[in-house]
Amino acid sequence: MAEEQENKTAAEETPKPEQEVVKAEEAEKAPEEPPKEMRAVVLTGFGGLKSVKVLKKPEPTVAEGEVLIRVRACGLNFQDLMVRQGVIDSLPKTPFILGFECAGEVEQVGEGVEKFKVGDRVVALPEYRAWAELVTVPQQFVYPLPDDLSFLDAAALTMNYIVAYILLFELGGLSPGKSVLVHSAGGGVGQAVAQLSKTVEDTVVFGVASKAKHEAIKDSVDHLLERGTDYASEVRKISPEGVDIVLDCLCGEECNRGYSLLKPMGKYVLYGSSSVVTGETKSILSAARSWWQVDKVSPIKLFDENKSLSGLNLRHLMHQQNSAGYVARIFDTVVALWRDGKVTPVVDSTWAIEDVPEAMQKMHDRKNIGKIIMDPSMEPKPKPATPAKGKAKSIDKDEKKKSEDESNDSPPPSADGKEKEEEKKASS
């Protein structure tokens, strides 16, 4: 009897094929865990500041050859304003995550990554997607940071000083006794140019900037020139022969002025076209004007006048022209100069990522002196309180009721007034 009971119990405990099928179906129907999310600065459409929003996006997954970075600081560059307006080439379709520059810690490495390990402090120059709590970046666009270089300073140093170094030394051929003219001297690249120029003996720096910035940058620039004035005449008064190197980030009519200021053997370098950005949104007219204001210079003219023209587009150099290794070597040189105390990144201000539109507006108005940085850990500025819709409606109702009560309380017209009205009607 006991043996029969044991066999019966074993039979009941053994799962039947039908039960296994049911369990498998239930497992398939079980809801999957939602993907983890992060905060990111997303461009929802090309245009004004309202198109820049902080949204929740799925956390990226690391692929072969990539590094996953926990972002601690992001760099804002004028190129980001041009992306927002849709006035640069090879733009992705909206919506997409903005940003070309960030610093942080390695959180995960993909297969085949040998240069970095989890926990490394790094700075990166990806093509977009840098303005987020997490970003995956191919390892060739990631650079190791010294332990004593903060994330904020790294974001202020990397792109600006790489650009400035290439402009001055790789393209401009700066050597002792030469002179440099740089536009937007108060900006991040302008201040980097001023500092790097002083690493060479007897270099004279002419800086063009708005009058409001002159007091703040007077110690970094030898001769300050006011933006919007006939600065070319001022340069001629100081240096009748002109200058050796002109660094232009504006384009448009400034190209012609810059070229005219070059000495024989002088070098003009274009590294931006910020004059295209005149309003909050894209202007076809300003883009066309910028193009047509530039004189077309033939190679024969350069030959006759012993002058050189060149350009620098760092994004193209890294991501389209396979020069990531070259840029990495320049970064190492910049870090060595920082370690020796020869350059110091200039930070204008630090913002929460929710306040990116306001930070962009500051750069658009050319009010920054040095680099504008964003910190994902910062609390956003408190927004001004606005009355709720329901409350606003109740206020309108109260005002309407009050006006009706006042009209009801007003005295009725007098008898004389009534008679005059009746006489007026009869005569008409």
VOPAGU-2260 file (C-alpha; in pm, 1 decimal, decimal comma):
REM VOPAGU-2260
SITE   aa  ch    i         X         Y         Z
SITE  MET   A    0       0,0       0,0       0,0
SITE  ALA   A    1     284,7     238,7      91,7
SITE  GLU   A    2     463,5     149,0    -230,5
SITE  GLU   A    3     154,4     235,3    -437,5
SITE  GLN   A    4     126,2     568,9    -255,0
SITE  GLU   A    5     491,4     653,2    -332,2
SITE  ASN   A    6     447,6     570,8    -701,5
SITE  LYS   A    7     134,4     787,7    -713,3
SITE  THR   A    8     315,5    1081,7    -551,6
SITE  ALA   A    9     611,1    1048,4    -791,1
SITE  ALA   A   10     375,2    1040,7   -1086,1
SITE  GLU   A   11     203,9    1357,8    -963,3
SITE  GLU   A   12     540,4    1534,6    -914,4
SITE  THR   A   13     674,4    1439,9   -1260,8
SITE  PRO   A   14     576,6    1721,1   -1501,7
SITE  LYS   A   15     369,3    1610,7   -1797,0
SITE  PRO   A   16     457,7    1727,1   -2151,1
SITE  GLU   A   17     139,9    1939,6   -2154,6
SITE  GLN   A   18     252,1    2119,3   -1838,2
SITE  GLU   A   19     595,6    2192,7   -1987,5
SITE  VAL   A   20     432,6    2351,6   -2295,0
SITE  VAL   A   21     211,8    2568,9   -2072,9
SITE  LYS   A   22     511,0    2683,7   -1868,3
SITE  ALA   A   23     707,1    2766,9   -2183,7
SITE  GLU   A   24     414,8    2973,4   -2316,7
SITE  GLU   A   25     385,7    3155,3   -1984,3
SITE  ALA   A   26     758,0    3232,7   -1993,3
SITE  GLU   A   27     722,3    3375,7   -2342,5
SITE  LYS   A   28     426,9    3590,4   -2233,5
SITE  ALA   A   29     613,6    3723,1   -1927,6
SITE  PRO   A   30     690,7    4093,7   -1978,1
SITE  GLU   A   31    1053,0    4177,4   -2054,9
SITE  GLU   A   32    1234,7    4427,7   -1837,9
SITE  PRO   A   33    1220,0    4775,4   -1994,8
SITE  PRO   A   34    1557,1    4903,0   -2122,0
SITE  LYS   A   35    1747,3    5131,5   -1888,8
SITE  GLU   A   36    1718,2    5498,6   -1973,2
SITE  MET   A   37    1942,4    5804,2   -1950,0
SITE  ARG   A   38    1905,3    6179,4   -1991,1
SITE  ALA   A   39    2029,7    6325,5   -2317,6
SITE  VAL   A   40    2017,0    6657,3   -2503,4
SITE  VAL   A   41    1815,5    6584,6   -2816,9
SITE  LEU   A   42    1765,6    6800,5   -3126,1
SITE  THR   A   43    1403,1    6739,7   -3224,5
SITE  GLY   A   44    1417,2    6949,3   -3541,4
SITE  PHE   A   45    1647,0    7200,8   -3707,9
SITE  GLY   A   46    1574,1    7555,0   -3599,5
SITE  GLY   A   47    1553,7    7761,5   -3283,4
SITE  LEU   A   48    1627,0    7699,6   -2919,2
SITE  LYS   A   49    1290,3    7532,4   -2857,9
SITE  SER   A   50    1404,2    7238,4   -3071,0
SITE  VAL   A   51    1670,4    7147,4   -2809,7
SITE  LYS   A   52    1520,2    6928,3   -2536,6
SITE  VAL   A   53    1644,3    6701,4   -2256,9
SITE  LEU   A   54    1470,2    6365,5   -2306,8
SITE  LYS   A   55    1492,5    6009,6   -2176,4
SITE  LYS   A   56    1670,2    5781,9   -2421,8
SITE  PRO   A   57    1771,8    5413,0   -2399,6
SITE  GLU   A   58    2120,8    5360,4   -2262,1
SITE  PRO   A   59    2364,1    5273,2   -2543,6
SITE  THR   A   60    2518,0    4928,0   -2569,1
SITE  VAL   A   61    2889,0    4897,1   -2635,2
SITE  ALA   A   62    2997,6    4739,0   -2965,0
SITE  GLU   A   63    3327,9    4592,6   -3078,6
SITE  GLY   A   64    3607,5    4848,0   -3062,6
SITE  GLU   A   65    3399,1    5094,8   -2860,5
SITE  VAL   A   66    3421,5    5242,3   -2512,2
SITE  LEU   A   67    3116,6    5321,8   -2297,1
SITE  ILE   A   68    3174,4    5647,8   -2107,3
SITE  ARG   A   69    2986,9    5784,0   -1806,0
SITE  VAL   A   70    2987,5    6154,2   -1897,6
SITE  ARG   A   71    3093,1    6405,5   -1630,0
SITE  ALA   A   72    3139,9    6717,1   -1844,4
SITE  CYS   A   73    3047,9    6828,8   -2196,5
SITE  GLY   A   74    3193,5    7104,6   -2414,3
SITE  LEU   A   75    2979,2    7354,8   -2605,9
SITE  ASN   A   76    3124,8    7477,3   -2935,4
SITE  PHE   A   77    2996,7    7717,8   -3199,8
SITE  GLN   A   78    2968,3    7418,8   -3430,0
SITE  ASP   A   79    2682,4    7295,2   -3207,9
SITE  LEU   A   80    2485,6    7613,3   -3280,8
SITE  MET   A   81    2534,6    7556,4   -3652,2
SITE  VAL   A   82    2415,6    7196,1   -3617,6
SITE  ARG   A   83    2100,2    7315,3   -3440,6
SITE  GLN   A   84    2024,4    7548,7   -3730,3
SITE  GLY   A   85    2107,3    7283,3   -3989,5
SITE  VAL   A   86    2380,1    7485,0   -4162,6
SITE  ILE   A   87    2664,3    7229,6   -4168,5
SITE  ASP   A   88    2712,3    6928,4   -4395,6
SITE  SER   A   89    2635,7    6559,5   -4338,4
SITE  LEU   A   90    2370,5    6613,6   -4072,4
SITE  PRO   A   91    2184,1    6310,8   -3932,4
SITE  LYS   A   92    1807,0    6301,6   -3943,8
SITE  THR   A   93    1631,4    6445,8   -3641,0
SITE  PRO   A   94    1580,5    6355,4   -3365,0
SITE  PHE   A   95    1937,5    6284,5   -3257,1
SITE  ILE   A   96    2163,2    6347,7   -2956,4
SITE  LEU   A   97    2382,3    6657,7   -2986,0
SITE  GLY   A   98    2743,4    6713,1   -2884,9
SITE  PHE   A   99    3097,9    6656,6   -3013,7
SITE  GLU   A  100    3301,1    6670,4   -2691,6
SITE  CYS   A  101    3281,2    6509,1   -2346,7
SITE  ALA   A  102    3490,7    6382,7   -2055,8
SITE  GLY   A  103    3416,8    6109,1   -1803,3
SITE  GLU   A  104    3493,8    5757,5   -1682,4
SITE  VAL   A  105    3504,3    5431,8   -1877,4
SITE  GLU   A  106    3212,8    5217,4   -1764,5
SITE  GLN   A  107    3249,9    4931,2   -2012,2
SITE  VAL   A  108    3478,6    4830,5   -2300,0
SITE  GLY   A  109    3385,6    4638,6   -2611,1
SITE  GLU   A  110    3561,1    4341,8   -2761,9
SITE  GLY   A  111    3898,9    4428,0   -2910,3
SITE  VAL   A  112    3956,8    4737,8   -2695,6
SITE  GLU   A  113    4307,8    4724,4   -2551,9
SITE  LYS   A  114    4392,6    5088,6   -2479,7
SITE  PHE   A  115    4132,6    5137,9   -2204,9
SITE  LYS   A  116    3984,5    4955,5   -1907,6
SITE  VAL   A  117    3685,9    5012,2   -1678,6
SITE  GLY   A  118    3746,1    5306,5   -1446,3
SITE  ASP   A  119    3985,8    5497,3   -1674,5
SITE  ARG   A  120    3942,0    5875,3   -1686,9
SITE  VAL   A  121    3906,7    5986,6   -2048,6
SITE  VAL   A  122    3800,4    6262,7   -2283,6
SITE  ALA   A  123    3635,6    6190,9   -2619,8
SITE  LEU   A  124    3554,1    6365,5   -2948,4
SITE  PRO   A  125    3270,4    6159,8   -3100,9
SITE  GLU   A  126    3069,1    6267,2   -3402,1
SITE  TYR   A  127    2748,4    6367,3   -3214,8
SITE  ARG   A  128    2590,7    6196,5   -2906,6
SITE  ALA   A  129    2835,3    6348,5   -2652,7
SITE  TRP   A  130    2567,8    6540,0   -2457,5
SITE  ALA   A  131    2423,2    6250,3   -2260,4
SITE  GLU   A  132    2479,7    6068,8   -1934,1
SITE  LEU   A  133    2631,6    5778,6   -2129,2
SITE  VAL   A  134    2792,8    5760,4   -2472,2
SITE  THR   A  135    2966,2    5490,8   -2675,0
SITE  VAL   A  136    3269,0    5610,7   -2871,9
SITE  PRO   A  137    3511,1    5421,3   -3100,4
SITE  GLN   A  138    3839,5    5391,8   -2910,5
SITE  GLN   A  139    4039,0    5591,6   -3168,4
SITE  PHE   A  140    3843,7    5905,6   -3069,4
SITE  VAL   A  141    3904,4    5858,0   -2694,6
SITE  TYR   A  142    4207,4    5993,9   -2508,6
SITE  PRO   A  143    4337,6    5914,8   -2156,0
SITE  LEU   A  144    4341,8    6194,8   -1896,9
SITE  PRO   A  145    4605,8    6266,9   -1632,5
SITE  ASP   A  146    4475,4    6208,6   -1280,4
SITE  ASP   A  147    4516,2    6575,8   -1186,3
SITE  LEU   A  148    4326,0    6714,9   -1487,7
SITE  SER   A  149    3962,3    6763,9   -1389,5
SITE  PHE   A  150    3679,2    6661,5   -1619,2
SITE  LEU   A  151    3564,4    7023,5   -1653,5
SITE  ASP   A  152    3912,4    7142,4   -1751,3
SITE  ALA   A  153    3951,0    6846,6   -1988,5
SITE  ALA   A  154    3632,5    6946,1   -2171,8
SITE  ALA   A  155    3762,3    7304,0   -2192,6
SITE  LEU   A  156    4108,6    7197,5   -2309,6
SITE  THR   A  157    4064,9    6921,9   -2564,7
SITE  MET   A  158    3890,2    7051,2   -2875,4
SITE  ASN   A  159    3982,8    7418,8   -2837,9
SITE  TYR   A  160    4352,9    7363,2   -2782,3
SITE  ILE   A  161    4381,8    7090,3   -3046,0
SITE  VAL   A  162    4228,5    7331,5   -3299,3
SITE  ALA   A  163    4447,0    7622,2   -3183,4
SITE  TYR   A  164    4765,1    7411,7   -3195,0
SITE  ILE   A  165    4699,3    7288,9   -3548,3
SITE  LEU   A  166    4613,5    7643,1   -3664,1
SITE  LEU   A  167    4929,0    7799,0   -3522,8
SITE  PHE   A  168    5196,2    7534,0   -3562,8
SITE  GLU   A  169    5082,7    7279,2   -3821,5
SITE  LEU   A  170    4923,2    7524,3   -4069,3
SITE  GLY   A  171    5047,6    7866,5   -3960,9
SITE  GLY   A  172    5409,9    7766,5   -3905,0
SITE  LEU   A  173    5443,6    8002,6   -3608,0
SITE  SER   A  174    5805,9    8086,2   -3524,3
SITE  PRO   A  175    5980,3    8352,2   -3311,0
SITE  GLY   A  176    5915,8    8714,6   -3404,1
SITE  LYS   A  177    5597,1    8654,5   -3603,7
SITE  SER   A  178    5256,7    8818,9   -3560,1
SITE  VAL   A  179    4911,4    8660,2   -3538,6
SITE  LEU   A  180    4564,6    8808,3   -3585,6
SITE  VAL   A  181    4277,7    8603,3   -3441,6
SITE  HIS   A  182    3903,2    8669,9   -3454,3
SITE  SER   A  183    3674,0    8600,5   -3156,4
SITE  ALA   A  184    3973,4    8644,6   -2928,1
SITE  GLY   A  185    3758,0    8612,7   -2616,7
SITE  GLY   A  186    3615,0    8272,4   -2709,7
SITE  GLY   A  187    3750,9    7928,4   -2624,1
SITE  VAL   A  188    3970,1    7887,7   -2933,6
SITE  GLY   A  189    4070,5    8255,9   -2926,4
SITE  GLN   A  190    4202,4    8227,0   -2571,9
SITE  ALA   A  191    4379,5    7901,0   -2661,2
SITE  VAL   A  192    4548,3    8075,6   -2956,8
SITE  ALA   A  193    4657,7    8363,1   -2732,4
SITE  GLN   A  194    4813,3    8125,0   -2476,3
SITE  LEU   A  195    4983,3    7898,3   -2729,3
SITE  SER   A  196    5125,6    8198,5   -2917,2
SITE  LYS   A  197    5303,2    8306,4   -2599,9
SITE  THR   A  198    5494,7    7977,4   -2590,9
SITE  VAL   A  199    5698,9    8118,0   -2882,9
SITE  GLU   A  200    5940,1    8406,7   -2825,5
SITE  ASP   A  201    5855,1    8758,9   -2944,5
SITE  THR   A  202    5514,5    8664,5   -3086,6
SITE  VAL   A  203    5271,5    8956,5   -3123,8
SITE  VAL   A  204    4898,3    8877,6   -3098,8
SITE  PHE   A  205    4625,2    9099,7   -3245,6
SITE  GLY   A  206    4282,5    9000,5   -3112,0
SITE  VAL   A  207    3945,1    9106,5   -3253,2
SITE  ALA   A  208    3666,3    9100,0   -2993,6
SITE  SER   A  209    3362,6    9297,8   -2883,6
SITE  LYS   A  210    3444,1    9603,6   -2673,3
SITE  ALA   A  211    3272,5    9452,8   -2367,7
SITE  LYS   A  212    3536,7    9174,9   -2354,7
SITE  HIS   A  213    3846,4    9391,9   -2381,6
SITE  GLU   A  214    3895,5    9444,5   -2008,9
SITE  ALA   A  215    3870,3    9069,6   -1935,6
SITE  ILE   A  216    4119,2    8958,1   -2203,5
SITE  LYS   A  217    4362,3    9251,0   -2210,5
SITE  ASP   A  218    4637,0    9048,2   -2040,8
SITE  SER   A  219    4630,1    8765,8   -2296,6
SITE  VAL   A  220    4634,1    8977,6   -2615,7
SITE  ASP   A  221    4894,1    9237,8   -2715,3
SITE  HIS   A  222    4671,1    9455,8   -2931,9
SITE  LEU   A  223    4293,5    9449,9   -2889,1
SITE  LEU   A  224    4073,8    9547,9   -3183,6
SITE  GLU   A  225    3702,9    9616,5   -3164,9
SITE  ARG   A  226    3469,6    9386,2   -3353,1
SITE  GLY   A  227    3260,8    9567,6   -3614,6
SITE  THR   A  228    3509,5    9851,0   -3669,0
SITE  ASP   A  229    3772,8    9913,0   -3936,0
SITE  TYR   A  230    4027,2    9708,1   -3745,5
SITE  ALA   A  231    4243,0    9663,1   -4058,1
SITE  SER   A  232    4339,3   10032,8   -4041,2
SITE  GLU   A  233    4429,1    9991,9   -3673,9
SITE  VAL   A  234    4654,5    9696,4   -3756,2
SITE  ARG   A  235    4828,1    9900,9   -4028,6
SITE  LYS   A  236    4899,1   10181,6   -3781,7
SITE  ILE   A  237    5078,0    9938,1   -3550,7
SITE  SER   A  238    5230,3    9712,5   -3816,9
SITE  PRO   A  239    5237,4    9885,7   -4158,8
SITE  GLU   A  240    5351,3    9568,1   -4334,5
SITE  GLY   A  241    5060,7    9365,1   -4193,9
SITE  VAL   A  242    5071,3    9034,8   -4005,2
SITE  ASP   A  243    5219,5    8689,7   -4063,4
SITE  ILE   A  244    4919,4    8472,3   -3973,0
SITE  VAL   A  245    4544,2    8543,4   -3987,1
SITE  LEU   A  246    4311,4    8295,1   -3813,0
SITE  ASP   A  247    3951,2    8345,1   -3927,3
SITE  CYS   A  248    3647,4    8169,9   -3778,0
SITE  LEU   A  249    3393,0    8413,1   -3926,7
SITE  CYS   A  250    3427,2    8387,2   -4307,3
SITE  GLY   A  251    3227,2    8630,7   -4525,3
SITE  GLU   A  252    3381,2    8972,5   -4577,4
SITE  GLU   A  253    3642,0    8898,3   -4308,0
SITE  CYS   A  254    3817,3    8668,1   -4555,1
SITE  ASN   A  255    3900,9    8961,5   -4781,7
SITE  ARG   A  256    4014,5    9182,9   -4495,1
SITE  GLY   A  257    4227,6    8906,9   -4348,7
SITE  TYR   A  258    4394,2    8827,1   -4679,7
SITE  SER   A  259    4468,7    9195,4   -4741,3
SITE  LEU   A  260    4652,6    9215,3   -4406,8
SITE  LEU   A  261    4897,0    8935,0   -4486,5
SITE  LYS   A  262    5264,6    9011,1   -4524,9
SITE  PRO   A  263    5459,2    8839,8   -4804,1
SITE  MET   A  264    5496,7    8476,0   -4694,1
SITE  GLY   A  265    5189,6    8527,7   -4475,4
SITE  LYS   A  266    4930,9    8255,4   -4411,6
SITE  TYR   A  267    4555,0    8294,0   -4390,1
SITE  VAL   A  268    4367,9    8003,2   -4225,7
SITE  LEU   A  269    3988,9    7963,0   -4225,8
SITE  TYR   A  270    3855,4    7738,0   -3948,3
SITE  GLY   A  271    3489,6    7835,7   -3919,8
SITE  SER   A  272    3201,7    8028,7   -4071,8
SITE  SER   A  273    3015,0    8167,0   -3772,3
SITE  SER   A  274    2905,5    8477,0   -3966,4
SITE  VAL   A  275    2642,9    8249,2   -4125,1
SITE  VAL   A  276    2468,0    8232,2   -3785,9
SITE  THR   A  277    2296,9    8571,1   -3765,7
SITE  GLY   A  278    1965,0    8483,2   -3602,4
SITE  GLU   A  279    1816,8    8205,2   -3392,8
SITE  THR   A  280    1716,8    8003,2   -3700,2
SITE  LYS   A  281    1874,3    7927,3   -4037,1
SITE  SER   A  282    1896,8    8217,2   -4282,0
SITE  ILE   A  283    1948,9    8134,3   -4649,1
SITE  LEU   A  284    2018,1    8503,4   -4713,8
SITE  SER   A  285    2303,2    8524,8   -4461,0
SITE  ALA   A  286    2458,3    8203,5   -4597,1
SITE  ALA   A  287    2444,1    8336,5   -4953,8
SITE  ARG   A  288    2582,4    8673,8   -4846,9
SITE  SER   A  289    2869,5    8506,8   -4664,1
SITE  TRP   A  290    2958,6    8310,2   -4977,1
SITE  TRP   A  291    2938,6    8600,4   -5223,7
SITE  GLN   A  292    3136,4    8836,9   -5000,3
SITE  VAL   A  293    3443,6    8616,0   -5036,2
SITE  ASP   A  294    3674,7    8708,5   -5322,1
SITE  LYS   A  295    3786,2    8416,8   -5534,3
SITE  VAL   A  296    4167,0    8393,8   -5515,7
SITE  SER   A  297    4347,8    8216,7   -5798,1
SITE  PRO   A  298    4666,8    8014,6   -5748,5
SITE  ILE   A  299    4842,5    8263,4   -5979,1
SITE  LYS   A  300    4762,3    8547,0   -5737,0
SITE  LEU   A  301    4901,8    8344,7   -5444,8
SITE  PHE   A  302    5213,6    8277,4   -5654,3
SITE  ASP   A  303    5261,8    8643,5   -5740,8
SITE  GLU   A  304    5200,1    8769,9   -5386,3
SITE  ASN   A  305    5383,5    8495,0   -5195,3
SITE  LYS   A  306    5085,1    8419,2   -4972,7
SITE  SER   A  307    4912,4    8099,9   -4858,8
SITE  LEU   A  308    4550,3    8004,2   -4797,5
SITE  SER   A  309    4448,2    7700,4   -4592,8
SITE  GLY   A  310    4165,1    7564,7   -4382,3
SITE  LEU   A  311    4086,5    7337,2   -4090,9
SITE  ASN   A  312    3771,9    7135,3   -4025,4
SITE  LEU   A  313    3851,0    6911,5   -3728,1
SITE  ARG   A  314    3533,5    6703,8   -3761,7
SITE  HIS   A  315    3615,4    6617,5   -4123,1
SITE  LEU   A  316    3978,5    6551,2   -4036,1
SITE  MET   A  317    3884,7    6296,3   -3769,3
SITE  HIS   A  318    3568,6    6130,9   -3892,5
SITE  GLN   A  319    3588,6    6153,9   -4272,6
SITE  GLN   A  320    3960,3    6174,3   -4350,7
SITE  ASN   A  321    4092,5    5899,9   -4118,5
SITE  SER   A  322    4329,7    6125,2   -3923,1
SITE  ALA   A  323    4232,7    6020,7   -3570,1
SITE  GLY   A  324    4590,9    5913,1   -3495,7
SITE  TYR   A  325    4726,9    6251,8   -3601,5
SITE  VAL   A  326    4476,7    6432,5   -3374,3
SITE  ALA   A  327    4565,1    6199,3   -3084,0
SITE  ARG   A  328    4932,3    6301,2   -3116,1
SITE  ILE   A  329    4833,7    6669,2   -3108,9
SITE  PHE   A  330    4629,9    6602,1   -2792,9
SITE  ASP   A  331    4933,6    6445,7   -2625,2
SITE  THR   A  332    5134,9    6758,6   -2710,4
SITE  VAL   A  333    4862,4    6984,5   -2568,1
SITE  VAL   A  334    4849,6    6783,5   -2243,1
SITE  ALA   A  335    5229,4    6810,7   -2212,8
SITE  LEU   A  336    5202,5    7189,7   -2246,9
SITE  TRP   A  337    4930,1    7191,8   -1981,0
SITE  ARG   A  338    5142,2    6978,1   -1748,3
SITE  ASP   A  339    5432,8    7221,1   -1790,7
SITE  GLY   A  340    5205,6    7511,2   -1696,3
SITE  LYS   A  341    5233,7    7677,4   -2037,3
SITE  VAL   A  342    4859,0    7666,7   -2107,8
SITE  THR   A  343    4558,2    7682,7   -1875,0
SITE  PRO   A  344    4203,4    7617,4   -2000,0
SITE  VAL   A  345    3972,4    7917,0   -1955,2
SITE  VAL   A  346    3620,6    7819,7   -1839,8
SITE  ASP   A  347    3354,1    8086,3   -1887,4
SITE  SER   A  348    3066,8    7910,4   -1710,1
SITE  THR   A  349    2920,6    7570,2   -1625,2
SITE  TRP   A  350    2556,9    7474,2   -1688,7
SITE  ALA   A  351    2316,4    7189,3   -1622,2
SITE  ILE   A  352    2221,7    7005,1   -1939,6
SITE  GLU   A  353    1859,8    7120,4   -1892,7
SITE  ASP   A  354    1988,7    7477,5   -1934,5
SITE  VAL   A  355    2159,7    7413,2   -2269,4
SITE  PRO   A  356    1931,0    7653,9   -2462,3
SITE  GLU   A  357    2033,7    7939,6   -2232,7
SITE  ALA   A  358    2401,2    7843,7   -2265,4
SITE  MET   A  359    2364,3    7834,5   -2644,4
SITE  GLN   A  360    2208,6    8180,7   -2641,1
SITE  LYS   A  361    2505,2    8316,8   -2444,8
SITE  MET   A  362    2746,2    8181,3   -2705,0
SITE  HIS   A  363    2524,4    8305,8   -2989,3
SITE  ASP   A  364    2539,6    8657,1   -2838,1
SITE  ARG   A  365    2921,9    8625,7   -2815,9
SITE  LYS   A  366    2912,9    8694,6   -2443,0
SITE  ASN   A  367    3133,7    8405,6   -2329,9
SITE  ILE   A  368    3498,9    8453,3   -2235,8
SITE  GLY   A  369    3654,5    8109,3   -2269,2
SITE  LYS   A  370    3474,1    7775,8   -2277,8
SITE  ILE   A  371    3112,7    7703,0   -2189,9
SITE  ILE   A  372    3082,3    7365,9   -2011,9
SITE  MET   A  373    2783,4    7147,1   -1923,3
SITE  ASP   A  374    2775,1    6919,0   -1619,4
SITE  PRO   A  375    2511,7    6637,4   -1622,0
SITE  SER   A  376    2521,5    6624,2   -1239,5
SITE  MET   A  377    2427,9    6990,0   -1194,4
SITE  GLU   A  378    2080,3    7095,0   -1087,8
SITE  PRO   A  379    1905,1    7311,7   -1347,9
SITE  LYS   A  380    1823,2    7673,0   -1272,9
SITE  PRO   A  381    1477,4    7723,8   -1119,8
SITE  LYS   A  382    1227,8    7826,3   -1384,4
SITE  PRO   A  383    1002,5    8129,4   -1324,4
SITE  ALA   A  384     661,5    8025,6   -1190,2
SITE  THR   A  385     368,8    8061,6   -1428,4
SITE  PRO   A  386       2,8    8045,3   -1319,2
SITE  ALA   A  387    -173,4    7718,6   -1394,2
SITE  LYS   A  388    -438,1    7720,7   -1667,5
SITE  GLY   A  389    -719,7    7645,4   -1425,5
SITE  LYS   A  390    -607,1    7922,7   -1193,6
SITE  ALA   A  391    -581,2    8165,8   -1482,0
SITE  LYS   A  392    -936,2    8082,3   -1590,6
SITE  SER   A  393   -1070,8    8139,3   -1237,4
SITE  ILE   A  394    -895,5    8478,6   -1229,6
SITE  ASP   A  395   -1062,3    8570,1   -1560,3
SITE  LYS   A  396   -1401,5    8465,1   -1423,3
SITE  ASP   A  397   -1350,5    8670,3   -1107,3
SITE  GLU   A  398   -1257,2    8977,4   -1311,5
SITE  LYS   A  399   -1560,4    8929,8   -1538,4
SITE  LYS   A  400   -1793,7    8890,5   -1238,7
SITE  LYS   A  401   -1642,8    9200,7   -1078,1
SITE  SER   A  402   -1701,3    9409,5   -1392,1
SITE  GLU   A  403   -2062,7    9284,3   -1413,4
SITE  ASP   A  404   -2122,0    9376,0   -1048,4
SITE  GLU   A  405   -1980,9    9722,1   -1107,7
SITE  SER   A  406   -2211,3    9776,8   -1404,1
SITE  ASN   A  407   -2511,5    9659,2   -1200,2
SITE  ASP   A  408   -2418,2    9893,6    -914,9
SITE  SER   A  409   -2396,5   10201,2   -1143,4
SITE  PRO   A  410   -2694,0   10443,5   -1105,1
SITE  PRO   A  411   -2976,4   10425,5   -1365,8
SITE  PRO   A  412   -3004,8   10712,3   -1613,6
SITE  SER   A  413   -3207,3   11014,0   -1488,3
SITE  ALA   A  414   -3556,2   11110,2   -1618,3
SITE  ASP   A  415   -3407,1   11403,2   -1808,6
SITE  GLY   A  416   -3169,3   11165,7   -1969,6
SITE  LYS   A  417   -3453,3   10932,5   -2075,9
SITE  GLU   A  418   -3652,5   11222,5   -2227,2
SITE  LYS   A  419   -3347,8   11340,0   -2422,9
SITE  GLU   A  420   -3292,8   10987,9   -2560,2
SITE  GLU   A  421   -3661,2   10962,1   -2669,9
SITE  GLU   A  422   -3641,9   11304,9   -2839,0
SITE  LYS   A  423   -3326,3   11194,1   -3020,0
SITE  LYS   A  424   -3496,4   10873,9   -3145,4
SITE  ALA   A  425   -3805,9   11071,0   -3262,4
SITE  SER   A  426   -3598,5   11325,3   -3454,7
SITE  SER   A  427   -3403,0   11049,6   -3626,9
